[in-house]
Amino acid sequence: MSDALITLDNLTVAYDRHPAVHHVSGSILAGSLTAIAGPNGAGKSTLLKAIMGELRPAEGRISHRLQRTDFGYLPQAAEINRRFPISVFDAVLLGAWRSSGAFRRVLAHETGKAREALSAVGLEGFEKRHIGSLSAGQFQRVLFARLLLQDAKLILLDEPFTAIDARTTKDLLDIVARWHGDGRTVIAVLHDFDQVRAHFPQTLLIARKLIGWGPTGDVMSPANLLKARAMAERWDEDARACEPAA
Ligand SMILES: Nc1ncnc2c1ncn2[C@@H]1O[C@H](COP(=O)(O)OP(=O)(O)OP(=O)(O)O)[C@@H](O)[C@H]1O
């Protein structure tokens, strides 16, 4: 587990030339399970989107040898339109279409895998339900089933347990542990520091700038958490210039 899967080199990401993440350097190791933690507005989602290639670096670079189809991404719930007229089963099958084209015929083994994935997330019998009729927790289970089917090497989760009850969170954390056990690389943006400490061996703590990145016990120290809070509180939202790398 010592190879770098993704390397960030002095990465700065900006919206309309206004930097949201500053000068981050470090590596995500292959097979690691990493939390991205930090206060609101710290740049966590921005960093995740940059890693998956949705946002381009304003400065610095991200290097990896992954293909598009190696990435599995779960956006924040608020970014997903659940009014799209699609059944639970078809929503899960989209995990397979991502890798082989939406207009290709779905193969029998993929429908079998979709059923298995639904069963793994505890949603047997929900196949024909419209996704808009599900509770928030049930819908999150559907999205995890889709990721199971997608078979990605790198799985990026943006606040996967926000507004999800304890039982569903536990079931989904079990799936995250299973991915980790399979040797996949998982990165999750999380708000809940107890969850980070209990389930994520590696942490990247950010407040626009990197505060710490490494073993969770070291990174989530009281001193680092104070620093993160202080940096978030004094951040000037209107600042245009990017400070030089430390
Ligand atoms: N599409 C956008 N256009 C302009 N600014 C944005 C955009 N998305 C995010 N930002 C800004 O970038 C900064 C970082 O936002 P980001 O969503 O990455 O933080 P976060 O750490 O994920 O926050 P939270 O924990 O509140 O979800 C914030 O100041 C935010 O307002």
The ligand as an SDF file (V2000), in Angstrom:
LIG
                    3D

 31 33  0  0  0  0  0  0  0  0999 V2000
  -19.5070   26.8600   -8.1210 N   0  0  0  0  0  0  0  0  0  0  0  0
  -18.9060   27.7450   -7.2970 C   0  0  0  0  0  0  0  0  0  0  0  0
  -18.7130   29.0220   -7.6990 N   0  0  0  0  0  0  0  0  0  0  0  0
  -18.0940   29.9220   -6.8950 C   0  0  0  0  0  0  0  0  0  0  0  0
  -17.6350   29.6340   -5.6560 N   0  0  0  0  0  0  0  0  0  0  0  0
  -17.8130   28.3940   -5.1990 C   0  0  0  0  0  0  0  0  0  0  0  0
  -18.4560   27.3880   -5.9940 C   0  0  0  0  0  0  0  0  0  0  0  0
  -18.4820   26.2300   -5.2820 N   0  0  0  0  0  0  0  0  0  0  0  0
  -17.8840   26.5290   -4.0980 C   0  0  0  0  0  0  0  0  0  0  0  0
  -17.4890   27.8120   -4.0560 N   0  0  0  0  0  0  0  0  0  0  0  0
  -16.7950   28.4820   -2.9340 C   0  0  0  0  0  0  0  0  0  0  0  0
  -15.5800   27.8070   -2.6890 O   0  0  0  0  0  0  0  0  0  0  0  0
  -15.3370   27.7310   -1.2880 C   0  0  0  0  0  0  0  0  0  0  0  0
  -15.1390   26.2720   -0.8980 C   0  0  0  0  0  0  0  0  0  0  0  0
  -16.3710   25.5770   -1.1040 O   0  0  0  0  0  0  0  0  0  0  0  0
  -16.5090   24.0230   -0.9240 P   0  0  0  0  0  0  0  0  0  0  0  0
  -17.9200   23.6610   -1.2670 O   0  0  0  0  0  0  0  0  0  0  0  0
  -15.4220   23.3460   -1.6370 O   0  0  0  0  0  0  0  0  0  0  0  0
  -16.2650   23.8680    0.6500 O   0  0  0  0  0  0  0  0  0  0  0  0
  -16.6130   22.6470    1.6090 P   0  0  0  0  0  0  0  0  0  0  0  0
  -15.4460   22.5180    2.5290 O   0  0  0  0  0  0  0  0  0  0  0  0
  -16.9700   21.4460    0.8190 O   0  0  0  0  0  0  0  0  0  0  0  0
  -17.8630   23.2520    2.3780 O   0  0  0  0  0  0  0  0  0  0  0  0
  -19.0900   22.5490    3.1530 P   0  0  0  0  0  0  0  0  0  0  0  0
  -18.5180   21.7730    4.2770 O   0  0  0  0  0  0  0  0  0  0  0  0
  -19.8530   23.7550    3.6370 O   0  0  0  0  0  0  0  0  0  0  0  0
  -19.8250   21.7150    2.1480 O   0  0  0  0  0  0  0  0  0  0  0  0
  -16.5290   28.3930   -0.6030 C   0  0  0  0  0  0  0  0  0  0  0  0
  -16.1830   29.7320   -0.2760 O   0  0  0  0  0  0  0  0  0  0  0  0
  -17.6070   28.3620   -1.6510 C   0  0  0  0  0  0  0  0  0  0  0  0
  -18.4950   29.4520   -1.5160 O   0  0  0  0  0  0  0  0  0  0  0  0
  1  2  1  0
  2  3  1  0
  2  7  2  0
  3  4  2  0
  4  5  1  0
  5  6  2  0
  6  7  1  0
  6 10  1  0
  7  8  1  0
  8  9  2  0
  9 10  1  0
 10 11  1  0
 11 12  1  0
 11 30  1  0
 12 13  1  0
 13 14  1  0
 13 28  1  0
 14 15  1  0
 15 16  1  0
 16 17  2  0
 16 18  1  0
 16 19  1  0
 19 20  1  0
 20 21  2  0
 20 22  1  0
 20 23  1  0
 23 24  1  0
 24 25  2  0
 24 26  1  0
 24 27  1  0
 28 29  1  0
 28 30  1  0
 30 31  1  0
M  END
$$$$
